[in-house]
Amino acid sequence: MMRLKEKYNQSIKPALVKEFD
């Protein structure tokens, strides 16, 4: 579970931030 969260924080989250910035 923790590893999945890390993957989310490293790839998906920055992508979302980039989308909405």
C-alpha positions in Angstrom: 0.0 0.0 0.0 2.8 2.4 0.9 4.6 1.8 -2.3 1.5 2.5 -4.3 1.2 5.8 -2.5 4.8 6.7 -3.3 4.2 5.9 -7.0 1.1 8.1 -6.9 3.1 11.0 -5.3 5.9 10.7 -7.8 3.9 10.3 -11.0 0.2 10.9 -10.9 0.1 13.8 -8.5 2.7 15.9 -10.3 0.8 15.2 -13.6 -2.4 16.4 -12.0 -0.7 19.5 -10.7 0.7 20.2 -14.1 -2.7 19.8 -15.7 -4.4 22.3 -13.4 -1.5 24.8 -13.1 
